[in-house]
């Protein structure tokens, strides 16, 4: 079995670039887009195309607000 290269998608927009990667054999495992209309379009398109949700999900926020380690 060939393992797919996993991609974290930042500034994802409506997801067309991600779709191109997936059609070329990559796997999108995380999606970040802070503009709500783009994120809604991204999710809707994936639902229509019956593409599973990313392994690590979606983040609709600015990464500046994300804390990776709660101890700091």
Helices and strands as residue ranges (DSSP letters): E 6-10, H 16-23, E 27-32, H 36-48, E 58-59, G 63-65
